[in-house]
Amino acid sequence: MTPHTRPKGERRGEECIIVRRQPVVPNTTTTTTTNDASLCRYNKTSPPLTTSSKEQNAFCLLLVVVRKETMMMMMKKKLRSSSTSGGNAGWWCAGSCLLLVAGGTLLAFWGARRTDFDDFFRPFRMVVLQQRTKDFAEGSSSSSSSSSSLSGVHRPAGGDDIIANPKEEDNDDEENNNDRRRKGPKGAQNDDDDEFSLCDMTHWIHGKFQGDNFIPSGYTRTASLKPPRDLKSTKQLYHWFSKEEAQSCLKNKRVWVIGDSYMRNLFIGLMDVLRGNVAKPNESITKGVPEKFVKIDFLPKAFGDVGRAALKSNNITATFIGGRRFGLGLYMEAIKALFLHIRNDDLIVFNVLIHDNKRNRVQSQEFNGDMRKAEQYYLSKVNEFVDWLRAQKPKAKIVWSTSTSYKENKVPSEFRRYQRNKRILDINRKARDIWIDAGFPVLDVFHLTLACQAKSCTEDGSHHNRMVNRAKAHVLLNYFCRPSSCDA
C-alpha cells in the first residue's frame, strides 16, 4: 500500500494501518491465500489517525498478537512433546495463556462500553469474509458454487467491501419490547433526524455535564440507564439563557410549577436563571418553601406548600404549588380543581411520582407492600388525569416532567428498595408514554440528573444541587422560548 504523504514539520510515529482488501473470488484454476496478520502493519510515514482509527488499529494489532501467541503456543506444545526441556516451554505456555486471558478481559470490558459496533467492526468482518472465501476456494470444484457463495457481497466503486444485508447482522440483538420504544405524539414525524430538535422534548436525552452546562450526546426513544444501541448522536446544544434573555422570554407570563420536592427544586433553579443567580452551585435544598408564601383564593386546602415570585420589571409571575406527600392517589381531586383555574395561563410544569411509589405509600393498607399493585394504581391515575386534562382543552403549554434519578448509595437504606433507578425509570417510562401519546412534551430530568456524577451533585441521593436544577430550567426554557439554536 502506498503510504500517505505527511505535511512538513509534522511529527512521525509508529501507527497501525488497516489495509482493507477485496474478497478473493474463487475459481477452479487458482487458489488465493490470505494472511490475517497482513491486515495490520506499522508504517512510519502515515498521516495521524483519528481517535476512532486509533482504536480500530489498536484492536487490530491486538487481534494479530492474540493470533500469533496462539500459533506460537501450539508450536511450543509440539516441541515440548519432543524436547527434554519441557519445563521452560511450560512456563512460556502459561505466560501466553495469561496474556490471552488478560487480552480477552480487556476486550470484553472495552466492548461493553461501546455502542457503535457495526461501524467499528466493519473492517474486521472482512477478515472473516476473506477466510471463508479462501476455505471455499480450497474445497470447491465448480465455479457455479463459487459465485453463489459471494452473492451476498456488494463491491462499491471505492474498493472497500461492505456486507449487502447489514440488517441481518443486528436482528438477533435488537430489543423486541415495543413498549420501550415510542413514536412520539400522535401525528408527529420526529423519526427523521433532519426534523429532530432537542427543544421538542419528545425523546430521552443522554449527555454529560461540562462545568455548569449539560451537554447532550444523543437522543433515543428507548428508556435505558446506559446509552442504548439505538441512541442517535447529536451536535445540537441547548441554549444557556442570560438573565435578560430569560426575562424577555417570560415577559407578561404566568408560570406554574406543581409537584413534590423535586419540582420545588426545579422552581428554585428557574428563579435562579430569571434572576441571573449563579452563586452556590453545589448547594442542595431539601426542605422549605421557596419564595414568599401567598394565599390564593381558589387553591384547594390540600396544598400546604405555596410560594410565589413576582418580577415586576417584566410582569412575570411564577408560582410553586406542592403538598405533604404529594401524589396523584391522595391529591387527584385537588389537582383537577387547581388545573381548572390555571389551564389557560401560559406555562404549567407538573410531576408527581415518588410519593405514589415510595415506602409509605406502598406499605399502606391499600397496597400492603405490593409494589406492582401500587405502580399499576399510579399509572391508572396518570391515564385518568391525562384523559381529563385533554377534555378541558387547555390553552396553556403544559409540560410533564419525569421524576429524578437517584444516587442509590446515598438513599437511606429503608427507602432504597423503592427508589432503585431501574424501578423508577420503568415507572417514568410508562407514565411518560401516556403523556407523549396524548401530545404533551416531557422534560427528561431523569437522565439529566443521572449525568451529574460528582459527590456534590446531591447530598441525600435524591435532591440535587442548584447547578443541576438550573440546568433543568435552561432545558425547559429551550422548549418554551424556542431560541434560534433549536432549529439549527
C-alpha positions in Angstrom: 0.0 0.0 0.0 1.4 3.4 -1.0 1.9 5.5 2.2 0.2 8.8 2.6 2.3 11.9 2.4 2.8 13.8 5.6 2.8 17.7 5.8 6.2 19.2 6.5 7.2 19.6 10.1 4.6 17.1 11.4 5.9 14.5 13.8 6.1 10.9 12.6 5.2 8.0 14.8 4.5 4.3 14.5 0.9 3.7 13.7 -1.1 0.6 12.7 -2.7 1.0 9.3 -5.7 -1.1 8.4 -5.5 -2.5 4.9 -8.9 -3.4 3.5 -8.7 -6.0 0.7 -11.2 -7.1 -1.8 -12.6 -10.6 -1.1 -10.9 -13.1 -3.3 -13.2 -14.6 -6.0 -12.5 -18.3 -6.0 -12.2 -20.2 -9.2 -11.3 -23.7 -10.3 -7.8 -22.8 -11.5 -6.2 -20.6 -8.8 -6.3 -20.5 -5.1 -5.5 -17.3 -3.2 -4.5 -17.4 0.4 -4.8 -14.5 2.9 -2.6 -13.9 5.9 -4.8 -12.2 8.5 -1.7 -10.6 10.1 -1.0 -8.6 6.9 -4.1 -6.6 7.6 -2.2 -4.7 10.3 1.3 -3.3 9.9 3.4 -0.4 11.2 4.1 2.5 8.9 6.3 5.4 10.0 5.2 7.7 7.2 1.4 7.5 7.5 -0.7 10.6 8.5 -2.0 11.0 12.0 -5.0 8.8 12.8 -8.3 10.0 14.2 -9.4 8.7 17.7 -11.7 6.2 16.1 -9.0 4.9 13.7 -6.5 4.6 16.6 -9.0 2.5 18.5 -9.5 0.3 15.4 -5.8 -0.1 14.8 -5.1 -0.9 18.4 -7.8 -3.5 18.3 -6.4 -4.8 15.0 -3.0 -5.2 16.5 -4.4 -7.0 19.5 -6.1 -9.5 17.2 -2.8 -10.1 15.4 -0.9 -10.6 18.8 -3.6 -13.0 20.1 -3.4 -15.0 16.8 0.4 -15.0 16.9 0.5 -16.1 20.5 -2.0 -18.8 19.9 0.1 -20.2 17.0 3.3 -20.0 19.0 1.7 -21.8 21.9 0.6 -24.6 19.6 4.1 -24.9 18.2 5.7 -24.9 21.7 3.3 -27.6 22.7 4.5 -29.7 19.8 8.2 -29.0 20.7 7.5 -29.9 24.3 6.5 -33.4 23.4 9.9 -34.0 21.7 12.1 -31.9 24.0 13.6 -32.7 27.3 13.4 -29.2 28.5 9.7 -29.1 28.8 9.8 -27.0 32.0 10.7 -23.8 30.1 8.1 -24.4 27.5 5.5 -25.0 30.2 6.3 -21.7 31.8 6.2 -20.0 28.4 2.8 -21.5 27.6 1.5 -20.4 31.0 2.6 -16.9 30.3 0.9 -17.0 26.9 -2.3 -18.2 28.4 -2.3 -15.4 30.9 -1.7 -12.9 28.1 -4.6 -14.3 26.2 -6.9 -14.2 29.2 -5.9 -10.6 30.0 -6.4 -9.5 26.4 -9.8 -11.1 26.3 -10.8 -9.5 29.6 -9.8 -6.0 28.3 -11.7 -6.6 25.1 -14.8 -7.6 27.0 -14.6 -4.6 29.3 -14.0 -2.2 26.4 -16.7 -3.7 24.2 -19.3 -3.4 27.0 -18.8 0.4 26.9 -19.2 0.8 23.1 -22.4 1.3 21.1 -21.1 1.7 17.6 -20.1 -1.9 17.0 -21.4 -2.0 13.5 -19.2 0.7 12.1 -16.2 -0.2 14.3 -16.1 -3.9 13.4 -16.8 -3.4 9.7 -13.1 -3.7 8.7 -12.6 -6.9 10.7 -15.7 -8.6 9.3 -13.8 -8.6 6.0 -11.1 -10.8 7.6 -13.8 -13.4 8.3 -15.2 -13.0 4.8 -11.8 -13.5 3.2 -11.1 -16.5 5.3 -14.4 -18.1 4.3 -13.7 -17.3 0.7 -10.3 -19.0 0.9 -11.7 -22.1 2.6 -14.5 -22.3 0.0 -12.0 -22.0 -2.9 -9.9 -24.8 -1.5 -12.8 -27.2 -1.1 -14.8 -26.2 -4.2 -14.6 -27.9 -7.6 -17.2 -25.8 -9.6 -17.4 -22.2 -10.5 -21.2 -22.1 -10.0 -21.0 -22.9 -6.3 -18.2 -20.3 -6.0 -20.3 -17.5 -7.4 -23.2 -18.4 -5.2 -21.0 -18.0 -2.1 -20.3 -14.4 -2.9 -23.9 -13.4 -4.0 -24.4 -11.5 -0.7 -21.3 -9.3 -1.2 -21.5 -5.9 -2.9 -18.3 -4.3 -4.2 -18.5 -0.5 -4.2 -16.6 1.7 -6.5 -14.3 2.9 -3.7 -12.8 -0.5 -3.2 -14.0 -1.1 0.4 -16.1 -4.2 0.9 -19.4 -4.0 2.7 -21.9 -6.6 3.6 -25.0 -6.3 1.4 -27.6 -7.1 4.1 -26.3 -5.4 7.3 -29.7 -5.5 8.9 -29.4 -9.3 9.2 -26.4 -8.9 11.5 -28.3 -7.0 14.1 -31.6 -8.8 14.2 -30.6 -11.1 17.0 -29.5 -8.2 19.2 -32.5 -5.9 18.6 -34.9 -5.4 21.6 -38.3 -6.7 20.8 -40.1 -5.0 23.6 -42.1 -2.4 21.7 -43.3 -0.9 25.0 -39.8 0.6 25.4 -39.9 2.4 22.1 -42.3 5.2 21.4 -43.1 7.2 18.3 -43.8 10.5 20.0 -47.0 12.5 20.0 -49.7 11.2 17.6 -49.2 12.6 14.2 -45.7 13.8 14.9 -43.0 13.0 12.4 -39.9 13.0 14.6 -38.2 9.9 13.4 -36.3 11.8 10.7 -33.0 13.1 12.0 -33.5 16.3 9.9 -36.6 17.2 11.9 -35.3 16.3 15.3 -34.9 19.1 17.8 -33.8 19.0 21.4 -36.4 21.7 22.1 -39.3 19.5 21.2 -38.9 17.3 24.3 -40.1 14.1 22.7 -37.0 12.0 23.3 -34.9 10.7 26.1 -31.7 12.8 26.2 -28.4 11.4 27.2 -25.4 13.7 27.9 -22.9 14.9 30.4 -22.0 18.0 32.4 -19.2 20.2 31.3 -18.8 22.8 34.1 -22.3 24.0 34.9 -23.7 23.1 31.4 -25.5 20.0 30.4 -24.1 18.9 27.0 -26.4 16.4 25.1 -24.6 13.5 23.4 -27.6 11.7 21.9 -31.3 11.1 21.8 -33.4 7.9 21.8 -36.9 6.6 22.3 -35.7 3.8 24.4 -35.7 4.1 28.2 -32.3 2.9 29.4 -29.9 3.7 32.3 -27.0 3.5 29.9 -26.9 4.8 26.3 -28.9 2.2 24.3 -27.9 0.7 20.9 -30.4 3.0 19.1 -29.0 6.2 20.6 -28.5 8.7 17.8 -25.7 11.2 18.4 -26.4 14.9 18.0 -24.3 18.0 17.7 -27.2 20.2 18.9 -26.7 22.1 22.1 -29.1 23.7 24.5 -29.1 27.5 24.6 -28.0 28.8 28.0 -30.1 31.8 28.9 -28.8 35.0 30.4 -30.9 36.9 32.9 -32.1 39.3 30.3 -33.0 36.6 27.7 -34.9 34.6 30.3 -36.9 37.6 31.5 -37.6 38.7 28.0 -38.9 35.3 27.1 -41.3 35.2 30.1 -42.3 38.8 30.0 -46.0 39.2 30.9 -46.3 35.4 31.5 -47.8 33.4 34.4 -45.8 30.2 35.2 -46.9 27.4 37.5 -44.6 24.7 38.8 -46.6 21.9 40.5 -45.4 18.8 42.3 -43.2 17.3 45.0 -39.9 18.5 46.5 -38.1 17.7 43.2 -40.4 20.1 41.4 -39.7 22.6 44.2 -36.0 22.3 43.4 -36.8 22.9 39.7 -38.7 26.1 40.7 -35.7 27.3 42.6 -33.5 26.6 39.6 -35.9 28.6 37.3 -35.9 31.6 39.7 -32.0 31.5 39.8 -32.0 31.7 35.9 -34.5 34.5 35.9 -32.5 36.5 38.4 -29.1 35.7 37.0 -28.0 33.9 40.1 -25.0 31.6 39.6 -23.8 31.6 43.3 -23.6 28.4 45.4 -23.9 25.9 42.6 -23.2 23.0 44.9 -25.9 23.9 47.4 -28.7 21.3 47.9 -32.0 22.5 49.1 -34.1 19.7 50.6 -36.6 21.5 52.8 -38.6 24.7 53.0 -41.0 26.6 50.7 -39.2 28.8 48.1 -40.1 32.4 47.8 -42.8 34.1 49.8 -45.9 32.2 51.0 -49.0 33.6 49.4 -52.7 32.8 49.9 -54.5 32.0 46.7 -58.3 32.1 47.0 -59.2 29.3 44.5 -56.4 27.0 45.7 -57.7 23.8 47.4 -56.8 23.5 51.1 -54.9 20.2 50.4 -52.0 22.2 49.1 -49.8 23.4 52.0 -46.6 24.4 50.2 -47.2 27.6 48.2 -44.6 30.1 47.1 -44.8 32.9 44.6 -42.2 35.2 43.0 -43.1 38.3 41.0 -40.6 40.1 38.8 -42.3 43.4 38.4 -40.0 44.9 35.8 -41.2 42.4 33.2 -44.5 41.5 34.8 -43.5 37.8 35.4 -45.4 35.8 38.0 -44.0 32.3 38.9 -45.8 30.1 41.5 -44.9 26.8 43.1 -47.7 24.5 44.4 -46.9 21.5 46.5 -48.1 19.5 49.4 -47.1 16.9 52.0 -46.6 13.5 50.4 -47.9 15.0 47.2 -49.1 12.3 44.8 -52.0 11.5 42.4 -53.5 8.9 44.7 -54.1 11.4 47.5 -54.5 14.7 45.6 -56.3 13.8 42.4 -59.4 15.9 43.0 -57.4 18.8 44.3 -55.1 18.7 41.3 -58.1 18.8 38.9 -59.6 21.7 40.8 -56.3 23.6 40.5 -55.9 23.0 36.8 -59.5 24.2 36.1 -58.4 27.6 37.3 -54.9 27.8 35.6 -55.4 25.8 32.4 -55.5 28.9 30.3 -52.3 30.6 31.8 -49.0 30.5 30.0 -46.8 27.6 31.2 -47.5 24.7 33.6 -44.8 22.2 34.6 -46.1 19.2 36.5 -44.9 16.0 38.0 -45.9 13.6 40.8 -44.4 10.1 41.1 -42.3 9.3 44.0 -44.9 9.7 46.8 -47.2 7.3 44.9 -44.5 4.7 44.8 -42.4 5.3 47.9 -42.3 3.1 51.0 -45.0 4.9 53.0 -47.5 4.6 50.1 -46.6 1.0 49.2 -46.8 -0.2 52.8 -50.2 1.4 53.4 -53.3 -0.7 53.9 -54.3 0.0 50.3 -51.4 -1.9 48.9 -49.9 -4.0 51.8 -46.4 -3.8 50.5 -47.3 -4.8 46.9 -45.1 -2.5 44.8 -46.5 -3.8 41.5 -50.0 -3.0 42.7 -49.0 0.5 43.7 -47.4 1.1 40.3 -50.4 0.0 38.4 -52.7 2.2 40.5 -50.4 5.2 40.0 -50.3 4.6 36.2 -54.1 4.3 36.1 -54.4 7.7 37.8 -51.9 9.2 35.3 -54.1 7.9 32.5 -57.2 9.2 34.1 -55.8 12.7 34.6 -54.4 12.9 31.1 -57.7 12.0 29.6 -59.5 14.5 31.8 -57.0 17.2 31.0 -57.3 16.8 27.2 -61.1 17.1 27.6 -60.6 20.5 29.2 -58.8 21.8 26.0 -56.2 23.9 27.9 -54.6 26.9 26.2 -51.5 26.8 28.4 -48.4 25.0 27.4 -48.4 22.0 29.7 -45.1 20.1 30.3 -44.9 16.8 32.2 -41.6 16.3 33.9 -40.1 12.9 34.7 -39.0 12.2 38.2 -35.4 12.4 39.2 -32.8 9.7 39.2 -31.0 8.6 42.4 -27.5 8.1 43.8 -28.6 4.8 45.4 -25.7 4.5 47.8 -26.8 7.8 49.4 -30.5 7.0 49.7 -31.4 5.9 53.3 -31.5 2.1 53.5 -35.2 2.0 54.5 -36.2 3.7 51.2 -33.5 2.2 48.9 -35.6 -0.8 47.8 -38.3 1.5 46.5 -36.1 4.1 44.9 -33.9 1.9 42.7 -33.1 3.7 39.4 -34.2 0.7 37.4 -37.6 0.7 39.0 -38.1 4.5 38.9 -37.0 4.7 35.3 -39.5 1.9 34.4 -42.4 3.8 36.1 -41.2 7.1 34.5 -41.2 5.4 31.1 -44.8 4.2 31.4 -46.1 7.5 32.7 -44.1 9.4 30.0 -45.6 7.2 27.3 -49.1 8.2 28.4 -48.3 11.9 28.1 -46.4 11.6 24.9 -49.2 9.6 23.2 -51.6 12.4 24.3 -49.4 15.0 22.6 -47.8 16.6 25.6 -44.0 17.3 25.8 -42.0 15.6 28.5 -39.0 17.2 30.3 -36.4 14.4 30.8 -34.8 15.3 34.2 -34.1 11.6 34.9 -31.1 11.4 32.5 -30.0 15.0 33.2 -29.7 14.2 36.9 -28.1 10.9 36.1 -25.4 12.7 34.2 -24.2 14.5 37.3 -21.8 12.1 39.0 -19.8 14.4 41.3 -20.2 14.0 45.0 -21.6 17.5 45.3 -24.5 16.8 42.9 -26.7 15.5 45.7 -26.3 15.3 49.5 -29.1 12.8 50.2 -29.1 10.9 46.9 -32.3 12.4 45.5 -32.4 16.2 45.9 -29.9 17.7 43.6 -27.9 20.9 43.9 -28.6 24.3 42.4 -26.4 23.7 39.4 -28.4 20.7 38.3 -31.7 22.4 38.9 -30.6 25.5 36.9 -29.7 23.1 34.0 -33.3 21.7 34.2 -34.6 25.2 34.0 -32.5 26.0 30.9 -33.8 22.9 29.2 -37.3 23.9 30.0 -36.8 27.4 28.6 -35.4 26.0 25.4 -38.8 24.4 24.9 -40.9 27.4 25.8 -38.8 30.2 24.4 -37.6 28.3 21.3 -34.3 30.1 20.6 -32.8 30.0 17.1 -30.5 27.2 18.1 -33.5 24.9 18.3 -33.8 24.8 14.6 -30.1 25.0 13.7 
